[in-house]
Every structure is written in structure tokens, then in C-alpha cells.
Amino acid sequence: MNRREFVRLAGGSMSAGALAEAVVSAQVASAPAKRAPTAPKAQMKLGTQQGDSEPVLRALAAFGVNNICGSLPSDKMDEAWTVDSLSKRRDRVTSHGISLDMLPLPMSSSEISRAEMPAIYLGKSADRDRSIDDICQMIRNCARAGIHHVKYNFTLLGVVRTGSAQGRGTARYSEFVYAGATPDPPLTIAGKVDADTYWERITYFLERVVPVAEEYKVKMGCHPQDPGLPKGSGWRGVDAVLSSPEGLKRFVSIKESPYHGLNFCQGTVSEQLEKPGEQIYDVIRYFGSRKKIFNVHFRNIEGGFLNFRETFIDNGSVDMLKAMRVYKEVGYDGMMMPDHVPRIEGVDSMTGFVFAFGYIKALIAAVSAEG
């Protein structure tokens, strides 16, 4: 309300109360409208672990995949793991507009007979200490090259499956059905490994490596055992202690450090649950609220503990939109990677990943738009 309008009203027959009401109404009408609070944006990023070859990088740039885990530089400590080589790799990835957020250590998901550094998993030997020393140096060099996340596995069994099943259309789904399955051969080269022995080997590794990761500020994410297996009886003589949420909880508590956590494979953890469509969200909350999720393999399954199939991202037992909401809820800010995408007969293997990329991008956008 301007001065001329106020004088006009005040000089008329309007009462003081009515005049005050008119002034307030005019002020409210002229005040800028309050904006609705902006919904917090999701911090997750679409990522992948398909490597960093030039053809792959060109394709990822086109798909809008701007954060990646690169390929394994080498399965041993050599020239590929020097600071100079790692820096050149990072710069080459960056030239495509992509960030090299993570690298794998030579501790892959291979079965022990094909492991890059088997002595780490097999127990006491001079080779174990030499291999662990090499891992520590790789972590130091990653940090010096500006790469502050690494991933690894601590498995003797590798990824265990029993066959495949008919999926959607012409797709085949990898599956695991424990009932009636007979391991062949019955034991690994490690022989029988009980839970106490397995935990001793994990602890020995973590006691030596986590302090280095903490000093150099490199987050180490360990992949759970894929799949979930019965406690005690395990598989092929191995009591796979990282094959349950309880085992993973014990694992992250062995060395309390913000640099010791999980390469959280949502598909694998779902395989460890009786009812993943109901239970997975609280598992995400447990580890996510404690900032122990350093990377996510965002994939779906149909079924559950000891009987499951690896489906496309949109047709499994888990509500992936609900899961994405939980990652946002706990403030997770890392990569969301497709993984174990089913193969489609007669179609390039990249096609399934492209489908998953689009689906994940859409889910991130959807939860970002929510209040």
C-alpha cells in the first residue's frame, strides 16, 4: 500500500480496526509468495565397472555414465601400478568427461585356484605377507594418483551358481538352487576351512591393510560372498563367513575406520535373505547409516536364500524404487552400478547394461524429485 492510498482510506469513514485490517491485507498481497521447500537431491551417481578401454569409454560418455570403476591395472605389483601409470589412466578416463572413482585390487571374485594372490586367502606363509605388502603399496599409489576408492573380494569359492533358468523373453537367468546340488569337485585347493580359520585370515589382512588405507584416505570396499550359504556346512568344505548380513556386520566391526567398508552388492545381499523383498531395505539402512557402503551393485533377483535367479533390474523380488529411496534416506553419495545383467540370445551383451543404465538414471531422477 502506497502513501496516497493510505491517506485516502484514513480520511474516509473507515474505522481504525478496518483500516488496520486493510493495511495488513495489502502488505500480505504485496509480499513475495513463499516458495515451497526444494526437495533434497539424491546424491547417488550412475556408475559401472565395465572397464576403461577406449571403446567402452566412448560408449559410456554417450550413455551419460560419468563415474566408473576402471579395469584391473595388473594382477601383480608391476609398472601398471606405479603412480605415473595410474595417473595416466585417470587422465585418459577424464578426457572423456568421466571420473575414475575406483579401481579393483587383484583380489577378484575368482575361485581360489584362479585367484591372483591366493596366499592371502590360504593362511600362513611368506607369500601372504609379500602379497599384502603389495596390496598396501597399490593403495598408496592409488592415493598419490588421485584415486581414493578400491574394491576387492575375500573369497575362496568365487561366485557359486548351479545352472540357468528361462527368463523374460529369450533371456536366460543365472540361478542357484542349493537343494540337491553336488559340488564338483567337493573341496577347493584350500581344503576344509572352518569359520574361525576364515575369520583369522580376514583379520590378519585387515589389521595390516586398513591402517594404510586410513593413512592415505582410500576407502576399501569388500564384496560379500556370492551367494548366501548355510552357516557351518557352507560349500565345498568352506564355511563362507561373508555370506550373511550377520557376517558382514562382524566384518565391518573388525577394524573401526571410515576407510573400511563394503562394495555393497545389493543382489548378493538379497541372495542371503529369506525374503529380500521385505528385508533388504533394513539391511541397506544398517550399513548405509553407518557409512559402510562405499559402492553399490544395484541389481535384482527373484527368489531368496538358497533358491534364486538373477533377473533384469525391473522384474525381481525387490522394489528397486523403494531401495533407491533408502539409499537417498541414508545419504549415500557413491556409484550405483548395474551388475550380472542377464544375457539375451542373439543380442550384444552391452544391451542389457544399457537397459539397466537408463533404469537407474530414471530411479535417481525420481527420488531426487521427491520431497
C-alpha positions in Angstrom: 0.0 0.0 0.0 1.4 3.4 -1.0 1.2 6.7 1.0 -1.6 8.2 -1.2 -3.8 5.1 -0.8 -3.3 5.1 3.0 -4.2 8.9 3.3 -7.4 8.3 1.2 -8.6 5.5 3.4 -7.7 7.2 6.7 -9.5 10.4 5.7 -12.7 8.5 4.9 -15.2 6.9 7.3 -13.3 3.7 7.8 -12.8 2.7 11.4 -9.3 2.2 12.9 -9.8 -1.6 13.1 -10.9 -1.8 9.5 -8.1 0.5 8.5 -5.5 -1.8 10.2 -7.1 -4.9 8.5 -6.8 -3.2 5.1 -3.2 -2.3 5.7 -2.3 -5.9 6.7 -4.2 -7.3 3.8 -2.3 -5.0 1.4 1.0 -6.0 2.8 0.3 -9.7 2.5 -0.9 -9.2 -1.0 2.3 -7.3 -2.0 4.7 -9.7 -0.2 6.5 -12.2 -2.4 5.0 -15.6 -2.4 6.8 -18.2 -0.2 8.4 -20.9 -2.3 7.7 -24.5 -1.4 10.8 -26.1 0.1 13.0 -27.6 -2.5 13.2 -31.4 -2.4 16.7 -32.6 -1.4 18.5 -34.1 -4.4 19.7 -37.6 -4.4 23.5 -37.8 -4.1 23.9 -41.2 -5.8 25.7 -41.4 -9.2 25.2 -43.8 -12.1 28.4 -45.9 -12.3 29.7 -49.0 -13.9 32.6 -51.5 -13.7 32.9 -52.4 -17.3 36.4 -51.2 -17.6 38.2 -48.2 -19.2 39.1 -49.3 -22.7 38.6 -46.5 -25.3 35.6 -48.1 -27.0 33.9 -48.6 -23.6 34.7 -45.0 -22.5 33.2 -43.6 -25.7 30.1 -45.6 -25.2 29.7 -44.7 -21.6 30.2 -41.0 -22.4 27.3 -41.3 -24.9 25.1 -43.0 -22.3 25.8 -40.4 -19.6 27.7 -42.7 -17.3 30.1 -40.2 -15.8 31.6 -42.2 -12.9 33.3 -45.6 -13.2 35.4 -48.2 -11.6 38.3 -48.9 -14.1 39.7 -52.3 -15.1 42.3 -54.1 -13.0 45.7 -52.5 -13.9 47.6 -55.8 -13.4 47.3 -58.9 -11.3 50.6 -58.2 -9.6 52.6 -55.2 -8.4 54.4 -54.0 -11.6 54.7 -51.0 -13.9 50.9 -50.7 -14.3 50.5 -49.9 -10.6 53.1 -47.1 -10.5 51.8 -43.6 -9.7 52.7 -42.5 -13.2 50.8 -45.2 -14.9 47.7 -44.8 -12.6 47.8 -41.0 -13.2 47.9 -41.5 -17.0 44.9 -43.9 -16.7 43.0 -41.4 -14.7 43.8 -38.6 -17.1 42.8 -40.8 -20.1 39.4 -41.5 -18.5 38.9 -37.8 -17.6 39.5 -36.8 -21.2 36.1 -38.5 -22.0 34.3 -36.4 -19.3 34.3 -39.4 -17.0 35.7 -39.7 -13.4 37.8 -42.7 -12.5 36.4 -43.1 -9.0 37.6 -46.6 -8.2 39.9 -49.4 -9.2 39.8 -53.1 -8.3 42.6 -54.7 -6.4 44.0 -58.1 -7.6 41.6 -59.8 -5.2 38.8 -60.6 -7.5 35.7 -62.9 -7.3 37.6 -65.8 -8.8 37.7 -69.2 -7.2 40.8 -69.8 -5.1 42.5 -71.9 -7.8 42.3 -68.9 -10.2 43.0 -66.2 -7.6 45.5 -63.5 -8.4 47.0 -63.6 -4.9 46.0 -66.9 -3.4 48.4 -66.8 -0.5 46.3 -64.0 1.1 43.4 -66.4 1.5 45.3 -69.6 2.2 47.0 -68.7 5.5 50.4 -68.6 7.0 53.3 -68.2 4.5 55.9 -65.7 3.5 54.0 -65.3 0.2 51.0 -64.0 2.2 53.0 -61.2 3.7 54.6 -60.3 0.4 51.2 -60.1 -1.3 49.7 -58.0 1.5 52.7 -55.6 1.2 52.0 -55.3 -2.5 48.3 -54.5 -1.8 49.4 -51.8 0.6 51.7 -50.3 -2.0 48.9 -50.3 -4.6 46.7 -48.4 -2.1 49.4 -45.8 -1.6 49.9 -45.4 -5.3 46.2 -45.0 -6.0 46.0 -42.2 -3.4 49.0 -40.5 -4.9 47.3 -40.7 -8.3 44.1 -39.2 -7.0 42.1 -42.4 -6.9 40.5 -42.8 -3.5 38.3 -45.9 -3.7 39.3 -49.5 -4.3 37.2 -52.7 -4.3 38.1 -56.3 -3.5 36.8 -59.8 -2.6 37.8 -62.1 0.2 36.5 -65.4 -1.2 37.8 -68.9 -1.6 34.7 -70.1 -3.5 34.2 -67.4 -6.2 30.7 -66.8 -7.4 28.7 -70.1 -6.9 25.9 -71.0 -9.3 24.2 -74.2 -10.2 22.8 -73.5 -13.7 20.5 -71.2 -15.6 16.7 -70.8 -15.9 14.4 -69.4 -18.6 13.9 -65.7 -18.1 11.8 -63.0 -19.7 11.5 -63.5 -23.5 14.6 -65.2 -24.8 16.8 -64.3 -21.8 18.5 -66.8 -19.6 18.8 -66.1 -15.8 21.8 -67.5 -13.9 20.5 -69.4 -10.9 21.5 -71.1 -7.6 19.4 -73.9 -6.2 21.1 -75.4 -3.1 18.8 -78.4 -2.6 20.1 -81.4 -4.4 23.2 -79.6 -5.7 26.5 -81.5 -5.5 29.8 -79.6 -5.6 32.2 -80.9 -8.1 35.0 -81.1 -7.1 33.9 -81.5 -3.4 36.7 -79.4 -2.0 38.8 -76.4 -3.1 42.6 -76.4 -3.1 42.2 -74.8 0.4 40.7 -77.9 1.8 38.3 -77.6 4.7 38.2 -74.0 6.1 36.0 -73.5 9.2 34.7 -70.2 10.4 37.4 -69.5 12.9 40.1 -70.1 10.4 38.4 -67.9 7.8 38.0 -65.0 10.3 41.6 -65.3 11.3 42.7 -64.9 7.7 40.4 -61.9 7.2 41.5 -60.3 10.4 45.2 -60.8 9.6 44.6 -59.0 6.3 42.6 -56.1 7.7 45.0 -55.4 10.6 47.8 -54.8 8.1 45.9 -53.1 5.3 43.3 -50.8 6.9 45.8 -48.6 8.7 47.5 -47.9 5.3 44.1 -47.1 3.7 43.3 -44.8 6.6 46.6 -43.0 6.4 46.2 -42.4 2.6 42.4 -41.8 2.8 41.5 -44.6 0.4 38.1 -46.3 1.0 38.3 -50.1 0.7 35.0 -51.8 -0.2 34.8 -55.6 0.2 32.2 -57.6 -1.9 30.1 -60.1 0.1 30.3 -63.8 -0.6 28.1 -64.6 -3.6 25.6 -66.2 -2.8 24.4 -66.7 0.7 25.3 -70.2 2.0 24.4 -72.2 5.1 26.3 -71.5 8.2 28.7 -74.3 9.1 28.2 -76.6 6.1 28.9 -73.8 3.6 30.0 -75.1 0.2 33.0 -77.3 -0.9 34.3 -77.5 2.7 34.4 -73.7 3.2 32.3 -72.0 5.9 31.8 -68.8 3.9 31.6 -66.3 6.7 30.8 -63.3 4.5 27.7 -64.9 3.1 25.2 -63.4 5.5 24.3 -59.9 6.9 25.5 -61.0 10.3 28.9 -62.0 8.9 29.1 -58.6 7.1 28.3 -56.8 10.4 31.1 -58.6 12.1 33.4 -57.9 9.1 33.0 -54.1 9.2 33.5 -54.1 13.0 36.9 -55.8 12.9 38.7 -52.6 12.2 36.8 -49.4 13.1 37.7 -47.0 10.3 35.8 -44.8 7.9 38.0 -46.3 5.2 36.9 -49.9 5.9 33.5 -51.0 4.5 31.6 -52.7 1.7 31.3 -52.9 -2.0 27.7 -53.4 -1.3 26.2 -55.8 -3.8 22.5 -55.5 -3.3 21.9 -58.6 -5.4 24.3 -60.7 -3.4 22.9 -59.5 -0.1 19.4 -60.2 -1.4 20.5 -63.7 -2.1 21.4 -64.0 1.6 17.9 -63.2 2.8 14.8 -65.4 3.1 12.5 -62.6 2.0 14.6 -60.0 0.2 11.5 -58.1 -0.9 10.8 -57.3 2.7 14.2 -57.4 4.4 16.8 -55.8 2.1 15.7 -52.2 3.0 16.7 -52.5 6.6 20.0 -54.1 5.7 20.7 -51.1 3.5 19.7 -48.8 6.4 22.0 -50.6 8.8 25.2 -50.3 6.7 24.2 -47.1 5.0 23.5 -45.2 8.2 26.9 -46.3 9.5 28.6 -45.0 6.3 29.9 -48.5 5.5 28.5 -48.6 1.9 31.3 -47.4 -0.5 29.8 -48.7 -3.7 26.6 -50.4 -4.8 26.0 -53.2 -7.3 22.4 -52.3 -7.9 20.8 -55.5 -9.2 17.7 -57.6 -8.6 16.9 -61.2 -8.1 13.8 -63.4 -8.0 13.6 -65.8 -5.0 15.8 -65.7 -2.0 18.2 -67.6 0.3 19.5 -70.9 -1.4 17.0 -70.6 -4.3 17.2 -67.6 -6.6 17.6 -66.4 -10.2 19.4 -63.2 -11.4 16.7 -61.2 -13.2 16.6 -57.9 -15.1 16.6 -54.9 -12.8 12.8 -54.3 -13.2 11.3 -57.8 -12.6 12.7 -59.3 -9.5 11.6 -59.7 -5.9 12.9 -56.3 -4.7 11.2 -53.0 -5.3 14.1 -51.1 -6.7 12.4 -47.7 -6.4 11.9 -48.3 -2.7 15.5 -49.4 -2.4 16.7 -46.3 -4.1 14.7 -44.2 -1.7 16.5 -45.9 1.2 20.0 -45.0 -0.3 18.8 -41.4 -0.5 17.5 -41.6 3.1 20.9 -42.7 4.5 22.7 -40.0 2.4 24.7 -42.5 0.2 26.6 -40.5 -2.3 28.6 -43.1 -4.3 28.1 -45.1 -7.5 25.0 -47.2 -8.4 26.3 -49.9 -10.8 24.4 -52.5 -12.8 25.8 -56.0 -12.4 25.2 -59.6 -13.5 22.8 -58.4 -16.3 21.1 -61.4 -18.0 22.1 -62.3 -21.5 19.7 -62.1 -24.3 20.1 -64.6 -27.1 21.4 -63.1 -30.3 21.9 -59.6 -28.8 25.1 -57.7 -28.0 26.0 -58.2 -24.3 26.1 -54.4 -23.8 22.3 -54.2 -24.5 21.3 -55.4 -21.0 23.6 -52.9 -19.4 22.3 -50.1 -21.4 18.7 -51.0 -20.3 20.0 -51.0 -16.7 21.8 -47.6 -17.1 18.5 -46.0 -18.2 16.5 -47.6 -15.5 19.0 -46.5 -12.8 19.2 -42.9 -14.1 15.4 -42.8 -14.1 15.2 -44.0 -10.5 17.8 -41.5 -9.3 15.8 -38.7 -11.0 12.6 -40.0 -9.5 13.9 -40.0 -5.9 15.6 -36.6 -6.4 12.2 -35.1 -7.3 10.5 -36.4 -4.2 10.3 -34.4 -1.0 
